[in-house]
Amino acid sequence: MRIIISLGLVALVLLSLAVLSLDWRTKTPGHQPNWAWWNSSWANGKPFNLTERSGVQRVGYPVYYNFTGLTFSSTNELRIVNQSCNGGGGSEYPYGVVSSSAAGGWAALTILADAKASATTQYCIYYNNPGVAAPTYDWPLVFWWDFEENPPGDKSGLGHADGRVAGAAYTSTGGFDRTGAFQFSGGSYVSTSSSEAMNFNNGGFTIEYWANSNSDSKCGNSGYHQHAVDRWYFDSGDWYTLRYGNLQGDDDIRFGNNLGIYDTLSNPWEVNLWHHLMFMRSGDTEYTYVNATQYSSAVMSGTLRYTPSLNLTVGAVYNWPNDCFIGVIDEVRLWNNSMNSNQRASLAAPSKLQVTAGQREKRPV
């Protein structure tokens, strides 16, 4: 009798082990409503980690990475979740395709990721499922220059043309994170053509970037202010952001557009230091943030003008270099939504997320 019981226990253990070793593709994570794309035809998964080193929780933080060693016929065959590849479950995260090569087995993606503060968060990229439908995402990132190459390329995934550099000096070890930036010295700039994605109409939007000004005096010979990022050309312009001090008795940070001029009540700016600037519209209110701290809010009612012929320009007003910036600018991003407090703190964190990809594919066992 004891022998029979022992054999039964052994059989039960073996059965349990067999269940545990099932092909991971059968672990359908039905608990997640956004896993409707899942089926047993997903052939491969590859793990990667995001490491946060600034002590700031990241929410919807843009991460650019070139994944290699993939097998796919179309970038439709990619999905990203915040879980180990064999774990099942987790939430799906949106991505934008910056560039890719099915023949070369690589895909350069921008992911809007979450990460725990001072920790490493596991992710998995699933791939290789021919014929699967393309994912549909609400993608708020409409433009991104991280200035990690010269000329700069757009990392938003929307395919804007590479930047045209006019006199700006590039340094591969510059920037707030020391991975690349452009130095502007009065009249130099970087620009690219606009697109309909930059047409914010009367909806929410966010313009944000890192800047280190080397001067609080005028730029150029005209006595005009320092423009940092803009789509502006005199009265035909759409919007501009600028910082200026000790000019015409003013000392503040400004966001201007066809709806009005929005100044901070005080100037938290110090020269030769990095600051994160954010200009945001939510509903009918404009907000200005420096290092995630709010410095102004004002009514902004109406439709923001959009002129397709105007270029997006960093470092000066396009074709009018007397309205310019003196210093270094890094990480220019435009969003077609407003940000909550967690997102604002995330974007203003003083370091990027570090990506570490797995060395081999996680295959079915």
N, C-alpha and C positions, 0 to 999 in steps of 0.2 A: 504494500500500500504506500509506504514511504517512497519507494522507487517510482511509482506511478506519479506521485505528487511532484517529485523532483524533476521528472521528465517533463511534466506539464509546465512547471515553472521555467525550465530551460526553453521549452517551445515558446512560452509567452515572451521571454526575454528576447529570443531570436526574432519573433514577430515584431516586437517593439523596435528593435534595431533596424529591421527591414523598413518599417514605416519611417524611421528617422532618416534613412538614407535615400528616400524617394527623390527623384529628379526635382530640383528646386523650381522647375517651370510649372509643376503641378500645385505649388503653393499659391494658389490664387488669393491675393490680398483683398478679399471682398469687403473687408471692413472699411475700406477707403472709397468714398463716393467718386473720387477723381481717378480711380484705377479702371475705368470702363474700357481702356485700351488693352488691358491685360488679356492674353491667351497663352496657351501652351506652346505656341510657335516661336516665342522669343528664345533665340538660341544661345545668347551669351550675355554676360554681365561683367563689368569691370569696376573694381572698387576704387574710390579716391577719398581723401580726407581733406577737410578744410580746418586749418589751425588759426585760432584767434589769439593775438598776442598783446592787445591793448587794454584788455579788461572791459571791453564794451560789447554787449550783446548785439549781434548783427541781424537785421531784419530786412529782407529784400535787397541785400547788398550785392552789387554787380561784381561778378567774378569772371574773368576771361581766362580760358585755358585751351590749349591745343591737345586734344585727345588723339593718341596714336595707337596703332595696332588694332584698329577696329575692322569689322567686316560689315559692309552695308552696300546696297545699291542706290539708296536714297536717304537723305537725312530725315525723312519721315520715320525711319527705323531707329530713332533714338528717343529714350525716355530717361529722366533723371529723378531719383528718389533719395530721401535722406534716411537710408537704412543700408545695412550690409547686403551684399548681393544674394546671400543665402538666407537672409533673415525674414523675408516676407514683410508685408506691411510697409509703414512709412508713407510719407506724402510725396506727391509728384511736384516737381519744381519746373517752372517755365525756363526755356532757353531760346536764345536767338543764334542763328547760324551766321558767323562772320565770314568764314570761308571753309571749303571742304574739298576732299578728293576721295571718291569711292575707290578709284584705282590705287591710290596711295594709302588708303586705309586710315585717313585722319580727318578730324573735324575740329575746327577752331570755333568754340562756342562761348557765348556770354550767358551766365546763369544768374538769376536773381535768387540768391541763396540766403538761408538763415544759418547762424552759427552761435554756439554758446560762448559766453565770455570766458577768456583765459582757458580755453579747452579745445579739443579736437573733435570735430563732428564727422561722422561717417556718412558717405554718400555712395551711390552706385549708378553707373550709366548702363542701362540695358540697350542692346543693339542686336542687329541681324534678325530681321523678321520681314522678308520681302513681301510687298503688297499691302502692308499695314497702312491704314489711313493716316494722313498728316495730323499732328496735334493742333489744337486751336487754343491759343492763349490770349489773355488780355495783357498786352505787352506795353508797359508805360514808358520804357526807356527809348526815346526817339533819337538821341545823339549822344556819342561818348568819344571824346579824345582823351586817352590816358597818357599821351605824349611819351610812349615808350619806344617809339621809332621815329625816324625822320626820312621822308615827310610823314606826318601823322595820319593814321588810318582810323576810320570810324569803327568802334567796337560795339555799336548798338545792335548790330544784326540787320539794320535796315538798308545798308549798302550805300551810304553817302560817299561821294568821291573823296579821295585822299586830299589832305590839306595842301594848299599852295603857300609856300614859305617865302615871305618878302622881308629879308633882312634880319629876321629873328635868329638868335644864336641858340643852337641845340646843344644840350649836355646830357649824355646818357646816364650820368650819375647824379643829376639834379632832381629837384622836385621835393615835395613834402615827404615822400617815401624813398627818395634817392634812386628811383628807377627810370628817370627821364623827365625833362621839362624844357620849356623854351624861355630864354631871357629876352626881354623887350627893352629897347633903349631909346625910345622916342622916335616914332614913325615906322618902326618895324611891326610886322603882324603876320598872322597865319589865318587863312580864310578858306572857305569851301562854299559851294553852291547850296542854296536852301532847298527845302522840299516841303510838300504839303504836310508832312508829319510835324513840321514846326509851326503849323497854323493852329494856334491854341484857341482861337475864336473867343467865346465867353466862358470857357471851361477852366478847370483847375490846371495849374502847371507849376513846375519848379525849375529854376535855373540855379546851378550850383557849381562851384569850382574852388580850388585852392589858389591863394595868391600871396606873394611876398613882395611888398613894395619897397623899393630902395630909396624913395623920395616922397616927401609930402608937399612938394612944390609943383608948379605948373609943368606941363609937358608941352614941348614945342615952343614956338615963338608967339603964339596968339593969345596966350593967357587962358586958354580953355582948360577944361578939367581932364582928369585921367580916366579914359575909358578902358575897361578890361575886356568885357565880352558884350557883343552887340550885333544887332541887325538894324543899323541906323545910317541914314544919310540925310542930315539936316531935317527939314520938316516932312520929308517923304518917308522917314524911318518908322520902324515898328517898335523897337524897344532897345534900351541900352542899360548896362550896369556900369557903375563907376565908383571910384573912391577918390576923394580929394580932400586936402586939408590946407588951411591958411591961404585960401584963394578967395579973393573978393569978400573977405570977412567970414567965409563959411568954413565949417569943419564937420563933415559928416559923411555918410555913405548913402548913395542914391541909386534908386531904380526908376527909370523914366520910360514912358511910352506915350501913345496917342491919347491915353485916358488920364494922364496926369504925371506929376513928379512926386516921388515918395522918398522922403528923407528920414534918416534916423534922427532921434532927438539928441543923441550924443554920439561921439566917435570912439569906439573901442579899439581903434586901429593903432598899431605901433609899427614903425618902419623896421625893415630887416628881420621880421618875424613872420612865420607862416600862419595864415588864418584861413578858415573855411567859411566861405560866404554862400548864403542861400537866399534867393528871392522867390517867394512862393505866393500863388494866388489860391485861395480856398473860398468858394462862393463869391461874394462881392467884397472880399477883404484881401489886401496885400500885406504880406509879412516879410520882414527882413531879419535874418539870423546871422550871427557871427559866432562860429564855434558852437553851434547848436543853441545859443542863447538869443532870445528874441530881443531886438532893439527897436522895432517899430511895427505898427500896424495902422492901416488906413483904408478907407472905403475905395474900392476899385470896381466901378460899375460900368458895364458896357462890353462891347466886343473889341478885343485887341486886334489891331490892324495887322494884316499880313500882305506883304509886297513880294511876290515870287522872285523878282529880279534882284533883290537885296541879298548879299552874301552874309553868311554867318562869319564873323570876324573876331579874332582874339588878339589883343594887344593894341588895337587902334580902331578908329572908325575907317571903314573901307573907303579908299580914295580920298581920305581927309586925315592925313597922319598927324596933324597938329592936335587932334583929340586922341591922345595915346596913353599908354601905360609905361611906367618905368619900374621894371622889376621882373619877377619870375611868376609864371602862371602854370598850373598843373591840373589835370583831372577835370576837364570841362564836360559837364553832363546836362542834358535837357530832358525833362520828363513831362508827360502830358497828364500828370496828376499832382495833387498836393500830398504832403507827407505828414504822418503822425509823429509824435514825439520820439518814439523808438526808432523810426526810420531816420529822423533828423540826426539823432545822436549817433546812429550807425554810420551815416555818410560822413560825419565830422570826426570819426575816430582817426587817430594819428598814425594808423598803419593799415595796410591791406590784409586780406586773408591769404594765407599761404596754402597753395594746393600741392598735395602729394598724391600722385596716382599710383595704383597698384602695378606691380611689375609683370603680372600675367593675368590672363583672363580667368574668371571664375566660370568654369564649365559645369554642366550637369554631371552629377556623380551617380 
